[in-house]
Amino acid sequence: MHELTNFNITPYFIEMMIRFAICMAFNWLIIDRLYYRKSHRRDFYFTFLLTSVAIFFLVFFMIFGLDELGGKTSMGIGIGLFGIFSIMRYRTDAMPVREMTYLFVIVSMSVVNAIATTVTLSEILLTNCFIAAVIWLCERMLKIEHTKLIQYDRIELTKPERREELIEDLRERLGLDVYKVDTGAVDLLRDMTILKVYFYPQSDKEGRGVIDTKIKLDKNDLSTV
């Protein structure tokens, strides 16, 4: 009870806020400037930020509590935490690989910033800078292709010798600068096929939609052209 009524700021709290500021600054840089500029997914933006906040405080107070009880931090704590996080599953659609990778990076950075109590702040800053630089380099080198899945009715144009006619028809009917088309499942009974259309975005701000990242489509997701 004495600790609860004591409103003095301890060195642990100051260190925690400094580490939290560093963690959130780099996580925001990665999420906002590297991830969101290409994907424009507000739902994952929200998820990544709140996940980084929750995990940082969870790990830091866990380590702080062990230190107060005379325990020793070890690699087992980190492995146990990742075991807990692996149990967490999203009950909606499957998370795309790119978003899953960013989530893993955000979780890792939050854990590193909270648990690295034996290193200096300069070493933490250099580590965060290195991770952000690697992500920036990967985003610069690996360009995202803008795609759409559509249900198409003119299956005669899917023949290899009529590929150019297919692309021109899609450009006219979709109003997109289509440059490549992949043919998926074909339904000969209904003369329908699934096409994956690759196109150049009309502006740099145009990003992928929710449907473009799905592995399987529902009936409401398909548009007949």
C-alpha positions as CSV (number, residue, x, y, z in Angstrom):
1,M,0.0,0.0,0.0
2,H,2.9,2.3,0.6
3,E,4.0,2.0,-3.0
4,L,0.5,2.8,-4.3
5,T,0.3,6.0,-2.3
6,N,3.8,7.2,-3.2
7,F,3.5,9.5,-6.2
8,N,7.3,10.1,-6.6
9,I,8.7,9.4,-10.0
10,T,11.2,6.6,-9.8
11,P,14.2,6.2,-12.2
12,Y,12.5,3.1,-13.6
13,F,9.6,5.3,-14.8
14,I,12.0,7.8,-16.4
15,E,13.9,5.0,-18.2
16,M,10.6,3.4,-19.3
17,M,9.3,6.7,-20.9
18,I,12.6,7.2,-22.7
19,R,12.6,3.7,-24.1
20,F,8.9,4.1,-24.9
21,A,9.5,7.3,-26.8
22,I,12.3,5.7,-28.8
23,C,10.2,2.6,-29.5
24,M,7.1,4.5,-30.7
25,A,9.1,7.0,-32.8
26,F,10.7,4.2,-34.8
27,N,7.5,2.1,-34.9
28,W,5.6,5.1,-36.2
29,L,8.3,5.7,-38.8
30,I,8.1,2.2,-40.1
31,I,4.3,2.0,-40.0
32,D,3.4,5.4,-41.4
33,R,6.3,6.2,-43.8
34,L,7.2,2.7,-45.0
35,Y,4.1,0.5,-44.7
36,Y,1.1,2.8,-45.0
37,R,2.5,4.9,-48.0
38,K,2.2,1.8,-50.2
39,S,-0.7,-0.3,-48.7
40,H,-3.1,2.4,-47.4
41,R,-4.6,-0.1,-45.0
42,R,-6.0,1.9,-42.1
43,D,-7.1,-1.3,-40.3
44,F,-3.5,-2.6,-40.0
45,Y,-2.2,0.9,-39.2
46,F,-4.4,0.8,-36.2
47,T,-3.5,-2.7,-35.3
48,F,0.3,-2.2,-35.5
49,L,0.3,1.0,-33.4
50,L,-1.8,-0.4,-30.6
51,T,0.1,-3.7,-30.6
52,S,3.4,-2.0,-30.2
53,V,2.1,0.1,-27.2
54,A,0.6,-2.9,-25.5
55,I,3.5,-5.2,-26.0
56,F,6.1,-2.6,-24.8
57,F,4.4,-2.0,-21.5
58,L,3.6,-5.7,-21.0
59,V,7.2,-6.7,-21.5
60,F,8.8,-3.8,-19.5
61,F,6.6,-4.2,-16.4
62,M,7.2,-8.0,-16.6
63,I,10.9,-7.5,-16.5
64,F,10.6,-4.7,-13.9
65,G,8.6,-7.0,-11.7
66,L,11.1,-9.8,-12.0
67,D,13.9,-7.5,-11.0
68,E,12.0,-6.3,-8.0
69,L,11.5,-9.9,-6.9
70,G,15.2,-10.7,-7.3
71,G,14.6,-12.8,-10.5
72,K,16.9,-12.8,-13.5
73,T,15.8,-12.0,-17.0
74,S,16.7,-14.6,-19.5
75,M,16.1,-15.7,-23.1
76,G,13.4,-18.0,-21.8
77,I,11.2,-15.0,-21.1
78,G,11.5,-13.8,-24.6
79,I,10.8,-17.2,-26.0
80,G,7.8,-17.6,-23.7
81,L,6.4,-14.2,-24.9
82,F,6.7,-15.2,-28.5
83,G,5.0,-18.5,-27.7
84,I,2.1,-16.5,-26.2
85,F,1.9,-14.2,-29.3
86,S,1.9,-17.2,-31.6
87,I,-1.4,-18.3,-30.0
88,M,-3.0,-15.0,-31.0
89,R,-5.0,-15.5,-34.2
90,Y,-7.3,-13.1,-36.1
91,R,-10.7,-14.6,-36.5
92,T,-11.4,-12.7,-39.7
93,D,-9.7,-13.1,-43.1
94,A,-6.2,-14.5,-43.3
95,M,-3.5,-11.8,-42.8
96,P,-1.4,-11.2,-46.0
97,V,2.3,-12.1,-45.8
98,R,3.5,-8.5,-46.0
99,E,1.2,-7.4,-43.1
100,M,2.3,-10.5,-41.1
101,T,5.9,-9.6,-41.6
102,Y,5.4,-6.0,-40.5
103,L,3.5,-7.2,-37.4
104,F,6.4,-9.5,-36.5
105,V,8.8,-6.6,-36.9
106,I,6.7,-4.3,-34.8
107,V,6.4,-6.9,-32.1
108,S,10.1,-7.7,-32.2
109,M,11.1,-4.0,-31.9
110,S,8.7,-3.4,-29.0
111,V,10.2,-6.4,-27.1
112,V,13.8,-5.4,-27.9
113,N,13.2,-1.8,-26.7
114,A,11.6,-3.0,-23.5
115,I,13.8,-5.9,-22.6
116,A,17.2,-4.6,-23.5
117,T,18.1,-3.3,-20.0
118,T,21.8,-4.1,-20.2
119,V,22.6,-1.9,-23.2
120,T,22.9,1.9,-23.5
121,L,20.4,4.1,-25.2
122,S,22.9,4.8,-28.0
123,E,23.0,1.1,-28.8
124,I,19.2,0.9,-28.8
125,L,19.0,3.8,-31.2
126,L,21.6,2.2,-33.5
127,T,19.7,-1.0,-33.4
128,N,16.4,0.7,-34.3
129,C,18.0,2.7,-37.0
130,F,19.5,-0.5,-38.5
131,I,16.1,-2.3,-38.6
132,A,14.4,0.8,-40.1
133,A,17.1,1.1,-42.8
134,V,16.8,-2.6,-43.8
135,I,13.0,-2.2,-44.2
136,W,13.5,1.0,-46.2
137,L,16.0,-0.8,-48.5
138,C,13.6,-3.7,-49.0
139,E,10.7,-1.4,-49.8
140,R,12.9,0.5,-52.3
141,M,14.1,-2.6,-54.1
142,L,10.9,-4.6,-54.1
143,K,8.1,-2.8,-55.9
144,I,4.5,-3.7,-55.1
145,E,2.4,-4.8,-58.1
146,H,-1.1,-3.4,-58.2
147,T,-3.6,-6.2,-59.0
148,K,-7.3,-6.9,-59.1
149,L,-9.2,-10.2,-59.3
150,I,-12.2,-10.1,-61.6
151,Q,-14.7,-12.5,-63.0
152,Y,-14.5,-12.4,-66.8
153,D,-17.1,-13.6,-69.4
154,R,-15.2,-13.7,-72.7
155,I,-13.1,-16.8,-72.2
156,E,-12.2,-16.9,-75.9
157,L,-9.9,-14.0,-75.4
158,T,-7.8,-16.0,-72.8
159,K,-6.1,-17.9,-75.5
160,P,-2.3,-17.2,-75.7
161,E,-2.6,-15.9,-79.3
162,R,-5.3,-13.4,-78.3
163,R,-3.5,-12.0,-75.3
164,E,-3.2,-8.5,-76.7
165,E,-6.9,-8.4,-77.5
166,L,-7.7,-9.5,-73.9
167,I,-5.5,-6.7,-72.4
168,E,-7.1,-4.1,-74.7
169,D,-10.6,-5.2,-73.8
170,L,-9.8,-5.0,-70.1
171,R,-8.3,-1.6,-70.4
172,E,-11.4,-0.3,-72.1
173,R,-13.9,-2.0,-69.8
174,L,-12.0,-1.4,-66.5
175,G,-10.5,2.0,-67.3
176,L,-7.1,0.9,-65.9
177,D,-3.7,0.8,-67.5
178,V,-3.5,-3.0,-67.7
179,Y,-0.1,-4.5,-68.6
180,K,-0.4,-8.1,-67.6
181,V,-3.1,-10.8,-67.0
182,D,-3.0,-14.2,-65.4
183,T,-5.8,-16.7,-66.0
184,G,-7.2,-18.6,-63.1
185,A,-10.0,-21.1,-62.8
186,V,-12.3,-21.5,-65.9
187,D,-16.0,-22.4,-65.8
188,L,-16.9,-23.7,-69.3
189,L,-20.5,-24.3,-68.3
190,R,-21.1,-20.6,-67.6
191,D,-18.3,-19.3,-69.9
192,M,-16.6,-17.5,-67.0
193,T,-13.1,-17.3,-65.8
194,I,-11.1,-15.6,-63.0
195,L,-8.4,-13.2,-64.1
196,K,-5.7,-11.6,-62.0
197,V,-5.2,-8.2,-63.7
198,Y,-1.9,-6.2,-63.2
199,F,-2.2,-2.5,-63.8
200,Y,-0.3,0.7,-63.3
201,P,-1.9,3.0,-60.6
202,Q,-3.3,6.3,-61.8
203,S,-1.6,8.1,-59.0
204,D,1.1,7.4,-56.4
205,K,-1.5,7.6,-53.6
206,E,-3.6,4.8,-55.0
207,G,-3.0,1.7,-53.0
208,R,-4.3,-1.9,-52.9
209,G,-7.8,-2.6,-51.7
210,V,-8.9,-5.2,-49.2
211,I,-10.0,-7.5,-52.0
212,D,-6.7,-7.4,-53.8
213,T,-4.9,-9.1,-50.9
214,K,-7.4,-11.9,-50.4
215,I,-6.5,-15.5,-51.2
216,K,-10.1,-16.6,-51.7
217,L,-13.0,-14.5,-52.9
218,D,-16.6,-14.5,-51.8
219,K,-19.5,-13.9,-54.2
220,N,-19.8,-10.3,-53.0
221,D,-16.1,-9.7,-53.9
222,L,-16.5,-10.7,-57.5
223,S,-17.3,-8.1,-60.2
224,T,-18.5,-9.4,-63.6
225,V,-17.1,-7.5,-66.6
